[in-house]
Amino acid sequence: MTIDCTDGLSTIIGSCTKLWLLFPPTPANLQRMAEAESQKAKFQRIGRHLEGGVIVKMTSSDAIYLPVGCIHIVFTLHGGFLFGKDFTTSKSATPLSKLIVAGLDQFRNRQDQTVCFRLFFEAVQIALAHNQVEIGLKAWLDAWERTRYWADDVSQMRSKARKIWDEFFSKEPYPRKVVCPCGRMKSEEQLSTHFRAEHFWSRSVENGTLSARNTRSATSGSNDSKTNKRKRILDG
């Protein structure tokens, strides 16, 4: 049983037959997955507790689309070849933020965890570039606490994130009427000013100081996050 960090479209050739069990990335399902990580036989442990499941039988006449975050397990009834294409869209930002908030990235090794956050940044960038500001902004805010803790010691990712938002805020025409969904943005305040003050690293962080420009302290959460990092267990 696994969760992918990309959207995927797959098909098979030959006489192959597969049976897919699919579950949506609801908060309850993601919590179950997080609790079962690092354990063997995940499906046997939590399968009956997952909600919204569907069963799909797949042959060579079919193709299957798995959105990012979809919990799935596949059984091969008759062998063959499976071909797939992974991709990221603006709509990937929301489920990726849910995976990060649930802490499921922490079960990956450092390289795969970096890929997870990179894909999240790319999805947010795509949303901002295609006038889906609300999607990108909401996803960023939802995952902000985990993102800043993780990236405290990854300067390249902070630089990438800064470039994404700097490019967005420098666009002309800029969608100035967008209101931050955090609820703390003042009526006379510009989104760019509010965002940089509340939901982004300060310049001191860019220069190496481990603090974030936010109303809450990052120190205790950062230490706890680094202490609790666990090895990658994706396939139970």
Phi and psi in degrees as a GROMACS rama.xvg file:
@    title "Ramachandran Plot"
@    xaxis  label "Phi"
@    yaxis  label "Psi"
@TYPE xy
-147.669  168.448  THR-2
-131.789  132.081  ILE-3
-99.3822  150.318  ASP-4
-93.5868  7.48523  CYS-5
-130.077  158.435  THR-6
-72.8728  150.308  ASP-7
-144.306  141.768  GLY-8
-121.93  122.945  LEU-9
-130.874  150.903  SER-10
-146.134  168.1  THR-11
-128.686  157.653  ILE-12
-124.089  160.713  ILE-13
83.5117  -158.514  GLY-14
-93.837  20.3784  SER-15
-64.8771  141.247  CYS-16
-132.994  130.149  THR-17
-128.168  150.608  LYS-18
-119.387  119.278  LEU-19
-105.427  135.011  TRP-20
-110.676  119.981  LEU-21
-121.565  138.773  LEU-22
-135.844  136.634  PHE-23
-72.5684  155.176  PRO-24
-82.745  60.747  PRO-25
-74.1517  158.87  THR-26
-53.8609  -40.6463  PRO-27
-65.9004  -42.5901  ALA-28
-66.5663  -41.248  ASN-29
-65.8106  -35.9895  LEU-30
-64.3003  -41.5809  GLN-31
-60.9869  -42.8678  ARG-32
-63.9596  -41.8795  MET-33
-63.4461  -39.2541  ALA-34
-68.1268  -28.1376  GLU-35
-93.1289  -9.00712  ALA-36
-61.3634  150.775  GLU-37
71.8976  7.34293  SER-38
-112.981  151.174  GLN-39
-82.047  160.385  LYS-40
54.0149  53.637  ALA-41
-60.5502  -42.1234  LYS-42
-62.4532  -41.8345  PHE-43
-64.6438  -31.0862  GLN-44
-78.4017  -42.4408  ARG-45
-121.734  -7.37142  ILE-46
-52.3804  -42.9792  GLY-47
-72.6742  -12.8977  ARG-48
-96.5911  -11.2025  HIS-49
-75.7393  146.842  LEU-50
-107.965  154.269  GLU-51
73.1151  24.2295  GLY-52
-74.3946  148.076  GLY-53
-133.778  154.937  VAL-54
-116.801  130.466  ILE-55
-126.511  126.491  VAL-56
-96.1916  130.222  LYS-57
-123.298  130.946  MET-58
-124.208  -175.736  THR-59
-66.7465  -12.0714  SER-60
-89.3632  1.52468  SER-61
-116.962  159.759  ASP-62
-132.604  149.522  ALA-63
-128.208  135.618  ILE-64
-107.515  123.604  TYR-65
-113.318  110.365  LEU-66
-69.2252  154.567  PRO-67
-55.3397  137.879  VAL-68
91.2735  -10.9701  GLY-69
-65.0595  122.812  CYS-70
-79.6183  128.235  ILE-71
-148.878  155.035  HIS-72
-141.59  138.947  ILE-73
-125.499  138.086  VAL-74
-115.698  130.567  PHE-75
-93.7021  113.174  THR-76
-85.4306  -31.046  LEU-77
-146.441  125.977  HIS-78
-64.0063  156.005  GLY-79
175.862  -156.306  GLY-80
-118.069  133.127  PHE-81
-111.515  127.543  LEU-82
-116.981  137.882  PHE-83
-141.883  159.141  GLY-84
-130.365  123.078  LYS-85
-97.8846  146.323  ASP-86
-158.274  168.095  PHE-87
-130.705  136.926  THR-88
-127.192  177.359  THR-89
-61.4478  -33.7348  SER-90
-73.0818  -10.9651  LYS-91
-71.1061  -20.6491  SER-92
-60.9303  -41.5482  ALA-93
-66.4428  -53.9964  THR-94
-64.8683  -32.6513  PRO-95
-63.6743  -39.103  LEU-96
-64.1054  -35.7333  SER-97
-65.3839  -40.552  LYS-98
-62.7022  -41.5838  LEU-99
-68.1466  -43.5356  ILE-100
-62.038  -37.633  VAL-101
-72.1112  -9.86854  ALA-102
79.851  13.4319  GLY-103
-70.7692  -19.6309  LEU-104
-66.2693  -23.3023  ASP-105
-70.2728  -14.694  GLN-106
-88.422  0.910304  PHE-107
-96.1789  156.944  ARG-108
-69.8085  171.567  ASN-109
-59.227  -40.9539  ARG-110
-65.3692  -45.5318  GLN-111
-69.5188  -32.5393  ASP-112
-65.116  -40.2233  GLN-113
-61.7242  -40.9829  THR-114
-61.2579  -41.8327  VAL-115
-58.8219  -47.39  CYS-116
-69.8799  -35.2757  PHE-117
-62.0479  -43.4289  ARG-118
-64.344  -36.9892  LEU-119
-62.8263  -46.2284  PHE-120
-60.1298  -41.9469  PHE-121
-64.2747  -40.3698  GLU-122
-64.3006  -41.7722  ALA-123
-62.1986  -42.6486  VAL-124
-62.0084  -42.6433  GLN-125
-62.3056  -42.5421  ILE-126
-61.2309  -45.4171  ALA-127
-65.3055  -37.3587  LEU-128
-73.4873  -17.8724  ALA-129
-117.006  33.0739  HIS-130
58.3948  31.6902  ASN-131
-112.248  56.547  GLN-132
-60.9585  -41.0308  VAL-133
-60.8348  -39.4398  GLU-134
-65.0749  -49.7297  ILE-135
-64.4768  -42.2218  GLY-136
-67.0088  -45.4113  LEU-137
-63.9135  -43.056  LYS-138
-62.3373  -42.3271  ALA-139
-62.0378  -45.7811  TRP-140
-63.7516  -41.2926  LEU-141
-61.0744  -37.663  ASP-142
-99.6712  5.23623  ALA-143
-59.174  -46.473  TRP-144
-58.7595  -48.2274  GLU-145
-67.558  -37.5033  ARG-146
-64.0819  -45.2175  THR-147
-70.2264  -34.6388  ARG-148
-64.9399  -45.1009  TYR-149
-65.1189  -41.0058  TRP-150
-89.5334  5.43188  ALA-151
-53.6983  -36.3051  ASP-152
-112.733  21.2841  ASP-153
-124.03  82.6561  VAL-154
-63.6593  -31.4088  SER-155
-63.2994  -37.6835  GLN-156
-73.6485  -34.8613  MET-157
-63.111  -41.305  ARG-158
-64.1958  -39.7676  SER-159
-63.9998  -44.1358  LYS-160
-63.7963  -42.5714  ALA-161
-60.9194  -40.6415  ARG-162
-63.3297  -41.3259  LYS-163
-58.991  -49.5742  ILE-164
-75.8484  -34.8489  TRP-165
-61.7035  -41.9913  ASP-166
-63.9903  -40.0086  GLU-167
-65.2989  -47.6865  PHE-168
-71.5868  -16.3916  PHE-169
-92.0127  -1.4522  SER-170
-65.6876  149.485  LYS-171
-129.348  127.637  GLU-172
-76.6869  145.354  PRO-173
-94.914  132.675  TYR-174
-72.3375  78.7094  PRO-175
-73.5389  -15.185  ARG-176
-85.2172  -1.46564  LYS-177
-67.4831  131.65  VAL-178
-105.579  134.591  VAL-179
-66.0377  130.937  CYS-180
-72.9335  -1.59926  PRO-181
-70.0403  -21.3896  CYS-182
86.3172  0.189806  GLY-183
-105.35  1.56979  ARG-184
-77.737  127.592  MET-185
-74.7719  152.975  LYS-186
-61.9484  -33.6095  SER-187
-91.1827  1.72894  GLU-188
-89.0451  140.631  GLU-189
-76.9774  143.919  GLN-190
-58.7912  -41.5385  LEU-191
-61.645  -41.7186  SER-192
-65.9518  -46.8664  THR-193
-62.4316  -46.0275  HIS-194
-61.0263  -46.7871  PHE-195
-67.6888  -27.7464  ARG-196
-81.3983  -32.432  ALA-197
-109.658  -29.082  GLU-198
-129.129  29.8641  HIS-199
-152.028  165.132  PHE-200
-71.3902  140.495  TRP-201
-75.1168  169.216  SER-202
-63.1779  -27.3432  ARG-203
-64.6415  -33.7611  SER-204
-68.2317  -40.8483  VAL-205
-59.4169  -28.4008  GLU-206
-90.0575  3.47629  ASN-207
113.178  -3.21945  GLY-208
-82.0746  128.497  THR-209
-85.3394  74.4622  LEU-210
-146.287  158.132  SER-211
-123.847  148.354  ALA-212
-82.4774  90.0051  ARG-213
-153.541  159.669  ASN-214
-72.9937  -16.7109  THR-215
-110.903  148.581  ARG-216
-74.9317  140.53  SER-217
-93.9592  -6.029  ALA-218
-64.301  -56.4177  THR-219
-65.2842  -41.0029  SER-220
-64.3581  -38.6165  GLY-221
-64.6004  -43.7547  SER-222
-64.1545  -42.8111  ASN-223
-62.94  -41.9294  ASP-224
-62.4629  -44.0725  SER-225
-68.7362  -32.0647  LYS-226
-69.8699  -34.6863  THR-227
-94.7718  9.0405  ASN-228
-63.026  135.287  LYS-229
-123.511  162.863  ARG-230
-72.4035  164.106  LYS-231
-73.704  121.016  ARG-232
-134.898  99.7226  ILE-233
-105.332  -37.2713  LEU-234
-106.668  108.01  ASP-235
